[in-house]
Amino acid sequence: MSVNSHSNNAGVGLLVIRSDDMDRLAAFYRALGLSFVKHSHPPCGEHYSTVDGACVFEICQRRHDQPATTNVFFGLNVSSVDDAVEAGISHGGNLIRPPEDTEWGRTAVIRDLDGHRVMLTEPR
């Protein structure tokens, strides 16, 4: 088998971010349109979780011995980028790139309360 052949299909199954205030950050993402359930199991302990297709998105409380996850840049599909930007800003987020029409649809980039960059996309 050659080094470049791929016999395995992959997809994103889990995205975990850590927050200094997971309740506040979950409220921010709820404003963008996500719904969460509070769970408790290792390694996060108590955390917020939502499932979108095959991907689980979790917000865990950051412990003092854990590094921040603020270098994470990820995207969310939303039904209205303009509404999501307005909701995100009204819940303490910062606009990095204003809404614009692109080949992927209408997009914008915001920074959440902990500094994670989030691309919002309203697919075509």
C-alpha positions as CSV (number, residue, x, y, z in Angstrom):
1,M,0.0,0.0,0.0
2,S,1.4,3.4,-0.9
3,V,1.9,6.1,1.6
4,N,-0.6,8.4,-0.2
5,S,-3.5,6.0,-0.5
6,H,-6.3,6.4,1.9
7,S,-8.6,3.5,2.8
8,N,-10.2,5.2,5.7
9,N,-12.9,7.9,5.7
10,A,-12.8,10.4,8.5
11,G,-15.1,13.2,9.8
12,V,-15.2,15.5,12.7
13,G,-16.7,13.7,15.7
14,L,-15.8,15.9,18.7
15,L,-14.9,19.5,19.4
16,V,-14.1,20.5,23.0
17,I,-13.3,24.0,24.2
18,R,-12.5,25.0,27.7
19,S,-13.9,28.1,29.5
20,D,-13.1,29.9,32.7
21,D,-16.9,30.4,32.9
22,M,-18.7,27.6,31.0
23,D,-22.2,28.7,32.1
24,R,-21.6,32.2,30.6
25,L,-20.0,30.8,27.5
26,A,-22.9,28.3,27.0
27,A,-25.3,31.3,27.2
28,F,-23.3,33.0,24.4
29,Y,-23.5,30.0,22.1
30,R,-27.2,29.5,22.9
31,A,-27.7,33.1,21.6
32,L,-26.1,31.9,18.4
33,G,-28.7,29.2,18.1
34,L,-27.1,26.1,19.7
35,S,-29.0,24.1,22.4
36,F,-27.0,22.4,25.1
37,V,-27.6,19.6,27.7
38,K,-25.5,19.6,30.9
39,H,-23.6,16.3,31.4
40,S,-21.0,15.0,33.8
41,H,-18.4,12.4,32.9
42,P,-14.6,12.2,32.7
43,P,-12.4,13.9,31.6
44,C,-14.4,17.1,31.7
45,G,-16.6,16.5,34.6
46,E,-19.7,18.7,34.4
47,H,-19.9,20.3,31.0
48,Y,-22.3,21.4,28.2
49,S,-22.8,19.3,25.2
50,T,-24.7,19.6,21.9
51,V,-24.8,17.2,18.9
52,D,-24.9,18.2,15.3
53,G,-25.0,15.2,13.0
54,A,-22.0,13.1,13.9
55,C,-20.2,15.9,15.7
56,V,-20.4,16.6,19.5
57,F,-19.5,20.1,20.6
58,E,-18.7,20.4,24.3
59,I,-17.9,23.4,26.6
60,C,-15.9,22.3,29.6
61,Q,-14.9,24.3,32.7
62,R,-11.2,25.0,32.5
63,R,-9.2,23.8,35.5
64,H,-6.3,25.8,36.7
65,D,-3.8,23.1,35.5
66,Q,-5.2,23.1,31.9
67,P,-4.1,25.4,29.1
68,A,-6.7,27.7,27.4
69,T,-8.2,26.6,24.1
70,T,-8.3,30.1,22.7
71,N,-6.2,29.3,19.7
72,V,-9.1,27.2,18.4
73,F,-10.7,28.6,15.2
74,F,-13.9,26.8,14.2
75,G,-17.1,27.4,12.3
76,L,-20.8,27.1,12.9
77,N,-23.5,27.0,10.3
78,V,-26.4,29.4,11.2
79,S,-29.7,30.2,9.6
80,S,-28.9,34.0,9.6
81,V,-25.3,35.3,9.9
82,D,-26.6,38.9,10.5
83,D,-28.9,37.7,13.4
84,A,-26.1,35.5,14.9
85,V,-23.6,38.4,14.8
86,E,-26.1,40.7,16.5
87,A,-26.8,38.1,19.1
88,G,-23.1,37.3,19.7
89,I,-22.2,41.0,20.1
90,S,-25.1,41.6,22.4
91,H,-23.9,38.7,24.6
92,G,-20.3,40.0,24.8
93,G,-18.7,38.8,21.7
94,N,-16.4,40.9,19.4
95,L,-16.7,41.2,15.7
96,I,-13.5,40.3,13.9
97,R,-14.8,40.3,10.3
98,P,-18.2,41.7,9.4
99,P,-20.8,39.8,7.4
100,E,-20.0,39.4,3.7
101,D,-21.2,37.2,0.8
102,T,-18.6,34.6,-0.2
103,E,-18.5,31.5,-2.4
104,W,-19.6,29.4,0.7
105,G,-22.5,31.7,1.5
106,R,-22.8,34.7,3.9
107,T,-20.0,34.6,6.5
108,A,-18.6,36.6,9.4
109,V,-16.1,35.9,12.2
110,I,-16.6,36.8,15.8
111,R,-14.6,36.2,19.0
112,D,-16.4,34.6,21.9
113,L,-16.1,35.6,25.5
114,D,-13.0,33.5,26.1
115,G,-11.3,34.5,22.8
116,H,-12.2,31.6,20.5
117,R,-12.6,32.7,16.9
118,V,-15.8,31.5,15.3
119,M,-16.7,31.7,11.7
120,L,-20.4,32.0,11.2
121,T,-21.7,30.7,7.9
122,E,-25.2,31.0,6.4
123,P,-24.8,28.4,3.6
124,R,-26.1,29.2,0.1
